[in-house]
Each structure stands twice: as C-alpha cells, then as structure tokens.
Amino acid sequence: MTPESLEPAYSADAAKKLLATLPQYDFDTAKAKAALQASSVPKGFTVELTYPNTGPQIGLAAQAIAENLKTIGITVKVSEVPIEQWLATIGDGKHGLGFMWYFSTTGDPSEINSYLVGPDNPNNFTDPAAEQIITTSSAQSDPKARIDDLMKLEKLSADSAVNAPIWWGQSVTYFSNKIGIDSYSPYTFVTMWGPQLFSAKVK
C-alpha cells in the first residue's frame, strides 16, 4: 500500500511508520548465489526478460537486474517490446523471469495487494487466508479496522515472498492551459499518449 492511500485513517508520517513494520528483504548476492548452487541448476541458466517501450525507467531496471544476476551465474537476455506485447506476457507462465510495472490508480489501500495475491493474480498464487482477508477487509466500515486487515494481507504477501518490490516511483506531469489530452485515465501515461495531445483554447 502507498502511504497516501492510508489517509484519512493515518497521517502521512503515521502511515509510513506503520508500513515500515512490514517484513523487508536485504539485497544479498552472496546468499542468492548460495541458493542457486543448492538448486537444480547450480551452474546457472539463461532467461529472457522483456520491458515495455513506454517505460524507459523499466528498461534501466531490467538492465540492472541482468547485471546483478550475471554475478551469480544467471544470464538474462533483456529486450524492449511494444507495451501491448509486454502486457500479454504478464502471468502467462511461459517466462522464467518476469516483472511488472504497477502503481496505485484508484487511491484505495486494497488495490495493490488485492490484485497481486487475490483471485486471478498474475503469479498464480493461491492462499485461502489471503482470500479471506480480502473478503473481510472489504466488509469493514471503519477505515482503521480495514487497514488493520490489509496490513495482515501485506504481511502474508511479504512472508510468502509472492512479489519482490523494487521501488515506488513518484512523478508529476504538467500541462499548460494551452494543451489538452484525449481520453485521460489513470493509465494514460503508460500508453502512447503523445498522439492524444491537442491544442486547447484558453478561456
């Protein structure tokens, strides 16, 4: 959950402190190499990792992942593909290594983990406890009680290592009053939005 999504139940500072209590994992290539050597492929392997052409920062992350995995014996072939093609591969079960570009679009605290560990999640992860927490939290009328439930969901997700978050990005896009954009939605800026711009009249 983003700290902002916990308002008005928690202030920004209180939300950050609450989320900081969740389990975290250290970056440790030595442990990763030891785990690989104890696996069925101790000498490493080669895998493909694609990223969308609308997310250059995701491309940089993919290259960084490849460089780090190379140090423990895993070769990652990184390639850029059209976003439509990339979206179609999420959760297809055909890629040995995959990652997502996802962010809060509704501002609701349940959005992220309800998607990532709930029914029909892209990891094919199943856990009756997760489904029960999602059901219980959605019935809560008190904001703090709901967030208490969602914190349990966050902890379950972290303990199970369902996903490994890399970073939370924040950005601002500004348009002057002379520029407009067609079909604006929370997903506009992960599409090819340039052709949707138009010259707007200033009142």
Residue frames as a rotation matrix with the C-alpha (Angstrom) as fourth column:
MET 1
0.578 0.816 0.000 0.00
0.816 -0.578 0.000 0.00
0.000 0.000 -1.000 0.00
THR 2
-0.259 -0.609 0.750 1.13
0.479 -0.755 -0.448 3.55
0.839 0.243 0.487 -0.60
PRO 3
-0.796 -0.056 -0.603 1.28
0.587 -0.320 -0.744 5.82
-0.151 -0.946 0.287 2.47
GLU 4
-0.889 0.450 -0.077 -1.10
-0.456 -0.861 0.225 8.22
0.035 0.235 0.971 0.74
SER 5
-0.362 0.796 -0.485 -3.77
-0.192 0.445 0.875 5.52
0.912 0.410 -0.008 0.42
LEU 6
-0.459 0.148 -0.876 -3.96
0.788 0.524 -0.324 5.16
0.411 -0.839 -0.357 4.23
GLU 7
-0.972 0.207 -0.112 -5.40
-0.135 -0.882 -0.452 8.65
-0.192 -0.424 0.885 4.66
PRO 8
0.120 -0.115 0.986 -7.58
-0.498 -0.866 -0.040 9.82
0.859 -0.486 -0.162 6.34
ALA 9
0.876 0.233 -0.423 -7.20
0.189 0.640 0.744 6.96
0.444 -0.732 0.517 8.83
TYR 10
0.393 -0.824 -0.408 -3.50
0.805 0.093 0.586 7.79
-0.445 -0.559 0.700 9.26
SER 11
0.739 -0.289 -0.609 -1.40
-0.376 -0.927 -0.016 10.89
-0.560 0.240 -0.793 8.74
ALA 12
0.739 -0.504 -0.447 1.43
-0.419 0.176 -0.891 10.69
0.528 0.846 -0.082 6.21
ASP 13
-0.264 -0.905 0.333 4.07
-0.853 0.059 -0.518 10.16
0.449 -0.421 -0.788 8.91
ALA 14
-0.087 0.309 0.947 1.98
-0.758 0.596 -0.264 7.61
-0.646 -0.741 0.182 10.82
ALA 15
0.889 0.445 -0.109 1.27
-0.390 0.608 -0.692 5.72
-0.242 0.657 0.714 7.59
LYS 16
0.371 -0.839 -0.399 4.98
-0.574 0.131 -0.808 5.50
0.730 0.528 -0.433 6.74
LYS 17
-0.456 -0.528 0.716 5.80
-0.889 0.241 -0.389 4.23
0.034 -0.814 -0.580 10.25
LEU 18
0.326 0.680 0.657 3.05
-0.620 0.678 -0.395 1.62
-0.714 -0.279 0.642 10.03
LEU 19
0.941 0.045 -0.335 4.18
-0.314 0.489 -0.814 0.35
0.127 0.871 0.474 6.63
ALA 20
0.067 -0.998 -0.018 7.80
-0.798 -0.043 -0.601 0.25
0.599 0.055 -0.799 7.84
THR 21
-0.083 -0.054 0.995 6.84
-0.854 0.519 -0.043 -2.52
-0.514 -0.853 -0.089 10.28
LEU 22
0.889 0.449 -0.089 6.26
-0.419 0.723 -0.550 -4.95
-0.183 0.526 0.831 7.40
PRO 23
0.445 -0.750 0.489 8.94
0.351 0.649 0.675 -7.61
-0.824 -0.129 0.552 6.66
GLN 24
0.707 -0.338 -0.621 11.73
-0.681 -0.563 -0.469 -6.48
-0.191 0.754 -0.629 4.35
TYR 25
0.820 -0.470 0.328 14.37
0.500 0.866 -0.009 -8.44
-0.280 0.171 0.945 2.46
ASP 26
0.302 -0.810 -0.503 18.02
-0.264 -0.578 0.772 -7.48
-0.916 -0.101 -0.388 2.19
PHE 27
0.867 -0.183 -0.464 19.86
-0.458 0.075 -0.886 -7.29
0.197 0.980 -0.019 -1.12
ASP 28
0.209 -0.778 0.593 22.46
-0.655 0.339 0.676 -10.07
-0.726 -0.530 -0.438 -0.77
THR 29
0.481 -0.056 -0.875 24.04
-0.823 0.315 -0.473 -11.58
0.302 0.948 0.106 -3.88
ALA 30
-0.660 -0.750 0.042 26.16
-0.708 0.602 -0.369 -13.95
0.252 -0.273 -0.928 -1.78
LYS 31
-0.469 0.586 0.660 23.03
-0.334 0.575 -0.747 -15.58
-0.817 -0.571 -0.074 -0.34
ALA 32
0.548 0.684 -0.481 21.47
-0.683 0.035 -0.729 -15.60
-0.482 0.729 0.486 -3.81
LYS 33
-0.004 -0.645 -0.764 24.50
-0.883 0.362 -0.300 -17.40
0.470 0.673 -0.571 -5.23
ALA 34
-0.857 -0.286 0.429 24.42
-0.487 0.723 -0.490 -19.96
-0.170 -0.629 -0.759 -2.41
ALA 35
-0.002 0.946 0.323 20.72
-0.413 0.293 -0.862 -20.58
-0.911 -0.136 0.390 -3.07
LEU 36
0.536 0.145 -0.831 21.40
-0.844 0.077 -0.531 -21.06
-0.013 0.986 0.163 -6.77
GLN 37
-0.442 -0.815 -0.373 24.21
-0.781 0.555 -0.287 -23.55
0.441 0.165 -0.882 -6.06
ALA 38
-0.809 0.203 0.551 21.85
-0.289 0.679 -0.675 -25.54
-0.511 -0.706 -0.490 -3.85
SER 39
0.177 0.947 -0.267 19.19
-0.712 -0.064 -0.699 -25.62
-0.679 0.314 0.663 -6.57
SER 40
0.554 0.116 0.824 18.62
0.338 0.874 -0.350 -27.95
-0.761 0.472 0.445 -9.53
VAL 41
0.769 -0.338 0.543 20.64
0.483 -0.249 -0.839 -25.57
0.419 0.908 -0.029 -11.73
PRO 42
0.632 -0.524 -0.570 23.79
0.529 -0.246 0.812 -24.91
-0.566 -0.815 0.122 -9.68
LYS 43
-0.439 -0.859 0.264 25.74
0.778 -0.217 0.590 -23.69
-0.449 0.465 0.763 -12.71
GLY 44
-0.543 0.297 -0.786 23.13
-0.245 -0.951 -0.190 -21.12
-0.803 0.090 0.589 -13.60
PHE 45
-0.115 0.574 0.811 20.86
0.864 0.460 -0.203 -20.71
-0.490 0.677 -0.549 -16.61
THR 46
-0.989 -0.140 0.054 19.76
0.145 -0.804 0.576 -18.29
-0.037 0.578 0.815 -19.32
VAL 47
-0.153 0.981 -0.123 16.42
0.874 0.077 -0.479 -16.49
-0.460 -0.181 -0.869 -19.24
GLU 48
-0.500 0.082 0.862 14.60
0.607 -0.676 0.417 -13.74
0.617 0.732 0.288 -21.12
LEU 49
-0.221 0.464 -0.858 13.33
0.755 -0.476 -0.452 -10.50
-0.618 -0.747 -0.245 -19.56
THR 50
-0.341 0.177 0.923 11.28
0.778 -0.498 0.383 -8.02
0.527 0.849 0.032 -21.58
TYR 51
-0.479 0.248 -0.842 10.22
0.531 -0.682 -0.503 -4.49
-0.699 -0.688 0.195 -20.79
PRO 52
0.443 0.806 0.392 7.69
0.812 -0.175 -0.557 -2.13
-0.380 0.565 -0.732 -22.43
ASN 53
-0.331 -0.594 0.733 8.67
0.872 -0.490 -0.003 0.54
0.361 0.638 0.680 -24.93
THR 54
0.403 0.537 0.741 6.62
0.180 -0.840 0.512 3.08
0.897 -0.073 -0.435 -22.95
GLY 55
0.998 -0.016 0.061 8.74
-0.063 -0.151 0.987 2.65
-0.007 -0.988 -0.152 -19.80
PRO 56
0.404 -0.914 -0.043 12.42
-0.182 -0.035 -0.983 3.56
0.896 0.405 -0.181 -20.25
GLN 57
-0.057 -0.410 0.910 12.91
-0.975 -0.174 -0.140 3.50
0.215 -0.895 -0.390 -16.47
ILE 58
0.739 0.349 0.577 11.72
-0.466 0.882 0.063 -0.12
-0.487 -0.315 0.815 -16.52
GLY 59
0.850 -0.495 -0.179 14.36
0.063 0.433 -0.899 -0.81
0.522 0.754 0.399 -19.16
LEU 60
-0.006 -0.872 0.489 17.05
-0.664 -0.362 -0.654 0.57
0.748 -0.329 -0.577 -16.85
ALA 61
0.205 0.161 0.965 15.74
-0.917 0.375 0.133 -1.64
-0.341 -0.913 0.224 -14.04
ALA 62
0.980 0.184 0.074 15.83
-0.141 0.907 -0.397 -4.68
-0.140 0.378 0.915 -16.35
GLN 63
0.474 -0.877 -0.082 19.47
-0.122 0.027 -0.992 -3.95
0.872 0.480 -0.094 -17.25
ALA 64
-0.136 -0.501 0.855 20.36
-0.923 -0.249 -0.293 -3.57
0.360 -0.829 -0.428 -13.55
ILE 65
0.611 0.426 0.668 18.66
-0.638 0.764 0.096 -6.89
-0.469 -0.485 0.738 -12.77
ALA 66
0.949 -0.255 -0.184 20.62
0.033 0.662 -0.749 -8.53
0.313 0.705 0.637 -15.58
GLU 67
0.145 -0.960 0.239 23.94
-0.447 -0.279 -0.850 -7.13
0.883 0.016 -0.469 -14.37
ASN 68
-0.061 -0.126 0.990 23.35
-0.997 0.059 -0.054 -8.31
-0.052 -0.990 -0.129 -10.80
LEU 69
0.782 0.415 0.465 22.20
-0.414 0.904 -0.111 -11.78
-0.466 -0.106 0.879 -11.79
LYS 70
0.724 -0.588 -0.362 25.23
-0.231 0.289 -0.929 -12.17
0.651 0.756 0.074 -14.05
THR 71
-0.120 -0.829 0.547 27.45
-0.869 -0.179 -0.462 -12.03
0.480 -0.530 -0.699 -10.96
ILE 72
-0.116 0.102 0.988 25.85
-0.755 0.638 -0.154 -15.22
-0.646 -0.763 0.003 -9.60
GLY 73
-0.838 -0.386 0.385 25.77
-0.076 0.782 0.619 -17.14
-0.540 0.490 -0.685 -12.88
ILE 74
0.080 0.916 0.392 22.39
0.675 0.240 -0.698 -16.28
-0.734 0.320 -0.599 -14.40
THR 75
-0.926 -0.364 0.101 22.34
0.298 -0.539 0.788 -14.82
-0.232 0.760 0.607 -17.91
VAL 76
0.051 0.971 -0.233 19.40
0.498 -0.227 -0.837 -12.51
-0.865 -0.074 -0.495 -18.56
LYS 77
-0.737 -0.190 0.648 18.60
0.674 -0.269 0.688 -11.51
0.044 0.944 0.326 -22.14
VAL 78
-0.244 0.610 -0.754 16.90
0.357 -0.666 -0.655 -8.11
-0.902 -0.429 -0.055 -21.95
SER 79
-0.809 0.020 0.587 14.79
0.571 -0.207 0.794 -6.79
0.137 0.978 0.156 -24.82
GLU 80
-0.694 0.587 -0.416 12.31
-0.320 -0.770 -0.552 -3.98
-0.644 -0.250 0.723 -25.41
VAL 81
-0.741 0.544 0.394 8.89
0.668 0.532 0.520 -4.87
0.074 0.648 -0.758 -26.83
PRO 82
-0.509 0.656 0.556 5.67
-0.207 -0.721 0.662 -2.92
0.835 0.222 0.503 -27.56
ILE 83
-0.743 0.191 0.642 3.66
-0.666 -0.116 -0.737 -2.41
-0.067 -0.975 0.213 -24.39
GLU 84
0.350 0.928 -0.130 0.73
-0.935 0.354 0.004 -4.44
0.050 0.120 0.992 -25.76
GLN 85
0.313 -0.337 -0.888 3.04
-0.213 0.886 -0.411 -7.42
0.926 0.318 0.206 -26.28
TRP 86
-0.741 -0.661 0.115 4.59
-0.214 0.070 -0.974 -6.96
0.636 -0.747 -0.193 -22.85
LEU 87
-0.366 0.690 0.624 1.23
-0.923 -0.182 -0.340 -6.78
-0.122 -0.700 0.703 -21.07
ALA 88
0.548 0.622 -0.560 0.18
-0.728 0.684 0.048 -10.02
0.413 0.381 0.827 -22.78
THR 89
-0.078 -0.672 -0.737 3.13
-0.061 0.741 -0.669 -11.89
0.995 -0.008 -0.099 -21.21
ILE 90
-0.577 -0.147 0.803 2.32
-0.757 -0.273 -0.594 -10.96
0.307 -0.951 0.046 -17.58
GLY 91
-0.203 0.470 0.859 1.29
-0.725 0.518 -0.454 -14.12
-0.659 -0.715 0.236 -15.79
ASP 92
0.425 0.402 -0.811 1.40
-0.881 0.389 -0.269 -16.29
0.207 0.829 0.520 -18.94
GLY 93
0.704 -0.148 0.695 3.55
-0.333 0.796 0.506 -18.92
-0.628 -0.587 0.511 -17.22
LYS 94
0.897 -0.341 0.281 5.94
0.426 0.501 -0.753 -19.06
0.116 0.795 0.595 -20.18
HIS 95
0.388 -0.777 0.496 8.66
-0.236 -0.604 -0.762 -16.75
0.891 0.178 -0.417 -18.90
GLY 96
0.166 -0.423 -0.891 11.18
0.780 0.609 -0.144 -17.86
0.604 -0.671 0.431 -16.30
LEU 97
-0.604 -0.358 -0.712 11.68
0.714 -0.640 -0.285 -14.28
-0.353 -0.680 0.642 -15.18
GLY 98
-0.101 0.616 0.782 9.13
0.683 -0.528 0.504 -11.51
0.723 0.585 -0.367 -15.25
PHE 99
-0.723 -0.031 -0.690 8.35
0.594 -0.538 -0.598 -8.27
-0.353 -0.842 0.407 -13.58
MET 100
0.204 0.908 0.367 5.53
0.959 -0.260 0.111 -5.78
0.196 0.329 -0.924 -13.54
TRP 101
-0.924 -0.258 0.284 5.17
0.218 -0.962 -0.165 -2.06
0.316 -0.091 0.945 -13.71
TYR 102
0.006 0.982 -0.190 2.28
0.720 0.128 0.682 -1.33
0.693 -0.141 -0.707 -11.41
PHE 103
-0.960 -0.261 0.100 1.11
0.136 -0.748 -0.650 1.57
0.244 -0.610 0.754 -9.32
SER 104
-0.463 0.822 -0.331 -1.92
0.619 0.033 -0.785 2.75
-0.634 -0.568 -0.524 -7.39
THR 105
-0.846 0.211 0.490 -4.52
0.350 -0.473 0.809 4.09
0.402 0.855 0.326 -9.83
THR 106
0.112 0.993 0.046 -7.55
0.479 -0.094 0.873 4.39
0.870 -0.076 -0.486 -7.55
GLY 107
-0.374 -0.313 0.873 -6.01
-0.555 -0.679 -0.481 5.57
0.743 -0.665 0.081 -4.28
ASP 108
0.722 0.665 0.193 -7.73
-0.581 0.430 0.691 2.70
0.376 -0.611 0.696 -2.46
PRO 109
-0.008 -0.824 0.567 -5.44
-0.973 0.138 0.186 0.90
-0.232 -0.550 -0.802 0.04
SER 110
0.268 0.171 0.948 -6.68
-0.215 0.970 -0.115 -2.55
-0.939 -0.173 0.297 -1.04
GLU 111
0.783 0.216 -0.583 -5.90
-0.583 -0.073 -0.809 -2.11
-0.218 0.974 0.069 -4.74
ILE 112
0.011 -0.902 -0.431 -2.32
-0.967 0.100 -0.236 -3.33
0.256 0.419 -0.871 -4.96
ASN 113
-0.806 -0.458 0.375 -2.25
-0.560 0.796 -0.230 -6.49
-0.193 -0.395 -0.898 -2.84
SER 114
0.125 0.898 0.422 -5.83
-0.354 0.438 -0.826 -7.50
-0.927 -0.046 0.372 -3.62
TYR 115
0.761 0.072 -0.645 -4.62
-0.649 0.081 -0.756 -7.73
-0.002 0.994 0.109 -7.20
LEU 116
-0.054 -0.941 -0.334 -1.19
-0.884 0.201 -0.422 -9.24
0.464 0.273 -0.843 -6.52
VAL 117
-0.943 -0.299 0.143 -2.29
-0.331 0.818 -0.470 -12.02
0.023 -0.491 -0.871 -4.14
GLY 118
-0.198 0.954 0.226 -6.06
-0.628 0.053 -0.776 -12.16
-0.752 -0.296 0.589 -4.66
PRO 119
0.290 0.397 0.871 -8.02
0.367 0.794 -0.485 -14.35
-0.884 0.461 0.084 -7.09
ASP 120
0.814 0.032 0.580 -6.74
0.581 -0.044 -0.813 -14.27
0.000 0.999 -0.054 -10.70
ASN 121
0.635 -0.661 -0.401 -3.43
-0.329 -0.700 0.634 -12.71
-0.699 -0.271 -0.661 -9.63
PRO 122
0.692 -0.365 -0.623 -0.61
-0.680 -0.037 -0.733 -12.74
0.244 0.930 -0.273 -12.23
ASN 123
-0.371 -0.898 0.236 1.56
-0.925 0.335 -0.182 -15.09
0.084 -0.286 -0.955 -10.13
ASN 124
0.113 0.538 -0.835 -0.99
-0.296 0.821 0.489 -17.93
0.948 0.192 0.253 -9.99
PHE 125
-0.902 -0.419 0.102 -0.58
-0.172 0.132 -0.976 -17.67
0.395 -0.899 -0.191 -6.21
THR 126
0.145 0.978 -0.151 -3.35
-0.111 0.168 0.980 -19.27
0.983 -0.126 0.133 -4.15
ASP 127
-0.903 -0.325 -0.281 -3.92
0.240 0.160 -0.957 -18.93
0.356 -0.932 -0.066 -0.42
PRO 128
0.019 0.987 -0.158 -7.34
0.731 0.094 0.676 -19.24
0.682 -0.128 -0.720 1.27
ALA 129
-0.009 -0.075 -0.997 -6.10
0.907 -0.420 0.023 -16.98
-0.420 -0.904 0.072 4.06
ALA 130
-0.915 -0.359 -0.185 -5.39
0.235 -0.847 0.477 -14.17
-0.328 0.393 0.859 1.59
GLU 131
-0.623 0.748 0.229 -8.82
0.257 -0.080 0.963 -14.55
0.739 0.658 -0.142 0.01
GLN 132
0.170 0.695 -0.698 -10.47
0.930 0.120 0.347 -14.45
0.325 -0.709 -0.626 3.45
ILE 133
-0.389 -0.383 -0.838 -8.61
0.676 -0.737 0.022 -11.28
-0.626 -0.558 0.545 4.44
ILE 134
-0.988 0.040 0.150 -9.66
0.089 -0.642 0.762 -9.58
0.127 0.766 0.630 1.21
THR 135
-0.239 0.969 -0.067 -13.29
0.495 0.181 0.850 -10.55
0.835 0.170 -0.523 1.84
THR 136
0.164 0.267 -0.950 -13.20
0.985 -0.090 0.145 -9.44
-0.047 -0.959 -0.278 5.47
SER 137
-0.663 -0.523 -0.536 -11.48
0.525 -0.835 0.164 -6.13
-0.533 -0.172 0.828 4.74
SER 138
-0.869 0.346 0.354 -13.98
0.168 -0.467 0.868 -5.21
0.466 0.814 0.347 2.04
ALA 139
0.105 0.960 -0.260 -16.80
0.638 0.135 0.758 -5.53
0.763 -0.245 -0.599 4.57
GLN 140
-0.326 -0.299 -0.897 -15.16
0.919 -0.321 -0.228 -3.21
-0.220 -0.899 0.380 7.12
SER 141
0.610 0.582 0.539 -16.83
0.658 -0.750 0.066 0.18
0.442 0.314 -0.840 7.52
ASP 142
0.872 -0.379 -0.309 -14.21
-0.002 -0.635 0.772 1.59
-0.489 -0.673 -0.555 9.89
PRO 143
0.787 -0.572 -0.229 -11.16
-0.427 -0.238 -0.872 2.83
0.445 0.785 -0.432 7.93
LYS 144
-0.073 -0.880 0.469 -8.62
-0.994 0.029 -0.101 1.82
0.075 -0.474 -0.877 10.61
ALA 145
0.187 0.207 0.960 -10.13
-0.412 0.904 -0.114 -1.64
-0.892 -0.374 0.255 11.04
ARG 146
0.983 0.179 0.033 -9.98
-0.033 0.357 -0.933 -2.09
-0.179 0.917 0.357 7.28
ILE 147
0.462 -0.881 -0.097 -6.33
-0.687 -0.287 -0.667 -1.07
0.560 0.375 -0.739 7.17
ASP 148
-0.046 -0.424 0.905 -5.58
-0.871 0.461 0.172 -3.44
-0.490 -0.779 -0.390 10.06
ASP 149
0.635 0.343 0.692 -6.92
0.001 0.896 -0.444 -6.27
-0.773 0.283 0.568 7.87
LEU 150
0.968 -0.248 -0.049 -4.99
-0.072 -0.086 -0.994 -5.04
0.242 0.965 -0.101 4.84
MET 151
0.192 -0.929 0.316 -1.78
-0.977 -0.213 -0.032 -4.94
0.097 -0.302 -0.948 6.89
LYS 152
0.163 -0.068 0.984 -2.31
-0.371 0.920 0.125 -8.66
-0.914 -0.385 0.125 7.54
LEU 153
0.914 0.211 0.346 -2.58
0.237 0.414 -0.879 -9.12
-0.329 0.885 0.329 3.78
GLU 154
0.681 -0.731 -0.042 0.62
-0.608 -0.533 -0.588 -7.14
0.407 0.426 -0.808 3.24
LYS 155
-0.004 -0.698 0.716 2.43
-0.918 0.286 0.274 -9.29
-0.396 -0.657 -0.642 5.83
LEU 156
0.489 0.248 0.836 1.15
0.002 0.959 -0.285 -12.51
-0.872 0.141 0.468 4.27
SER 157
0.994 -0.102 0.040 2.38
0.032 -0.077 -0.997 -11.34
0.105 0.992 -0.073 0.88
ALA 158
0.391 -0.903 0.177 5.80
-0.854 -0.428 -0.296 -10.39
0.343 -0.036 -0.939 2.26
ASP 159
0.052 -0.352 0.934 6.22
-0.723 0.632 0.279 -13.57
-0.689 -0.690 -0.222 4.32
SER 160
0.597 0.261 0.759 5.34
0.232 0.849 -0.475 -15.70
-0.768 0.460 0.446 1.30
ALA 161
-0.440 -0.796 -0.415 7.67
-0.128 -0.402 0.907 -13.64
-0.889 0.452 0.075 -0.94
VAL 162
0.379 0.683 0.624 4.97
0.616 0.317 -0.721 -13.60
-0.691 0.658 -0.301 -3.60
ASN 163
0.794 -0.155 0.588 6.48
0.406 -0.585 -0.702 -10.47
0.453 0.796 -0.401 -5.12
ALA 164
-0.006 -0.837 -0.546 9.76
0.934 -0.200 0.296 -8.62
-0.357 -0.509 0.784 -4.67
PRO 165
0.915 0.402 0.035 9.07
0.390 -0.860 -0.330 -4.87
-0.102 0.315 -0.943 -4.98
ILE 166
0.014 -0.949 0.314 11.96
0.950 -0.086 -0.300 -2.93
0.312 0.303 0.901 -6.47
TRP 167
-0.925 -0.268 -0.271 10.88
0.351 -0.876 -0.332 0.66
-0.148 -0.402 0.904 -5.88
TRP 168
0.291 0.952 -0.091 7.94
0.852 -0.301 -0.429 3.03
-0.436 0.047 -0.899 -5.61
GLY 169
-0.695 -0.536 0.480 8.32
0.707 -0.629 0.323 5.76
0.129 0.564 0.816 -8.20
GLN 170
0.242 0.756 -0.608 6.74
0.659 -0.588 -0.469 9.19
-0.712 -0.288 -0.641 -7.94
SER 171
-0.780 -0.475 0.408 6.38
0.618 -0.479 0.623 11.64
-0.100 0.738 0.667 -10.80
VAL 172
0.050 0.763 -0.645 4.41
0.254 -0.634 -0.730 14.70
-0.966 -0.127 -0.225 -11.83
THR 173
-0.553 -0.133 0.822 3.30
0.832 -0.058 0.551 15.58
-0.026 0.989 0.143 -15.36
TYR 174
-0.222 0.407 -0.886 2.31
0.261 -0.851 -0.456 19.18
-0.940 -0.332 0.083 -16.03
PHE 175
-0.272 0.204 0.940 0.35
0.954 -0.069 0.291 20.62
0.125 0.976 -0.176 -18.96
SER 176
-0.962 0.029 -0.272 -0.18
0.007 -0.991 -0.132 24.29
-0.273 -0.129 0.953 -19.66
ASN 177
-0.136 0.986 -0.091 -3.72
-0.038 -0.097 -0.995 25.54
-0.990 -0.132 0.051 -20.25
LYS 178
0.036 0.095 -0.995 -2.95
-0.927 -0.369 -0.068 25.52
-0.374 0.925 0.075 -23.98
ILE 179
-0.706 -0.346 -0.617 -2.52
-0.559 0.808 0.187 21.74
0.434 0.478 -0.764 -24.12
GLY 180
0.240 0.801 0.549 -5.21
-0.932 0.349 -0.101 19.10
-0.272 -0.487 0.830 -23.71
ILE 181
-0.865 -0.494 -0.082 -5.25
-0.499 0.837 0.223 15.31
-0.041 0.234 -0.971 -23.88
ASP 182
0.013 0.894 -0.448 -7.95
-0.801 0.278 0.531 12.95
0.599 0.351 0.720 -25.13
SER 183
0.605 0.379 -0.700 -9.28
-0.089 0.906 0.414 10.00
0.791 -0.188 0.582 -23.15
TYR 184
-0.356 -0.768 0.533 -7.47
-0.662 -0.196 -0.724 10.80
0.660 -0.610 -0.438 -19.89
SER 185
0.810 0.517 -0.276 -7.48
-0.163 0.650 0.742 7.99
0.563 -0.556 0.611 -17.31
PRO 186
0.712 -0.574 0.405 -5.18
-0.478 0.027 0.878 6.66
-0.515 -0.818 -0.255 -14.54
TYR 187
0.370 -0.557 0.744 -3.48
0.497 0.795 0.348 4.57
-0.785 0.240 0.571 -17.26
THR 188
0.989 0.120 -0.081 -2.92
-0.001 -0.554 -0.833 7.33
-0.145 0.824 -0.548 -19.83
PHE 189
0.522 -0.845 -0.120 0.78
-0.851 -0.525 -0.002 7.77
-0.061 0.103 -0.993 -19.15
VAL 190
-0.258 -0.595 0.761 1.60
-0.299 0.798 0.523 4.08
-0.919 -0.093 -0.384 -19.62
THR 191
0.524 0.414 0.744 0.24
0.627 0.404 -0.666 4.25
-0.577 0.815 -0.048 -23.17
MET 192
-0.586 -0.618 0.525 1.48
0.810 -0.427 0.401 6.01
-0.024 0.660 0.750 -26.30
TRP 193
0.200 0.792 -0.576 -0.17
0.808 -0.466 -0.360 9.24
-0.554 -0.394 -0.734 -25.14
GLY 194
-0.668 -0.569 -0.479 1.68
0.228 -0.770 0.596 11.73
-0.708 0.289 0.644 -27.36
PRO 195
-0.887 0.323 0.329 -0.74
0.312 -0.104 0.944 11.41
0.340 0.940 -0.008 -30.31
GLN 196
-0.001 0.950 -0.313 -3.65
0.967 0.081 0.243 12.18
0.256 -0.302 -0.918 -27.93
LEU 197
-0.443 -0.223 -0.868 -2.43
0.571 -0.817 -0.082 15.75
-0.691 -0.532 0.489 -27.28
PHE 198
0.103 0.475 0.874 -4.30
0.927 -0.363 0.088 18.66
0.359 0.801 -0.478 -28.82
SER 199
-0.875 -0.364 0.320 -4.19
0.282 -0.920 -0.273 22.43
0.393 -0.149 0.907 -28.76
ALA 200
-0.115 0.855 -0.505 -6.73
0.993 0.100 -0.057 23.68
0.002 -0.508 -0.861 -26.21
LYS 201
0.050 0.220 0.974 -8.41
0.304 -0.933 0.195 27.05
0.952 0.286 -0.113 -26.18
VAL 202
-0.773 -0.350 -0.529 -7.58
0.615 -0.213 -0.759 29.24
0.153 -0.912 0.380 -23.21
LYS 203
0.269 0.956 0.121 -10.69
0.844 -0.294 0.448 30.77
0.463 -0.019 -0.886 -21.63
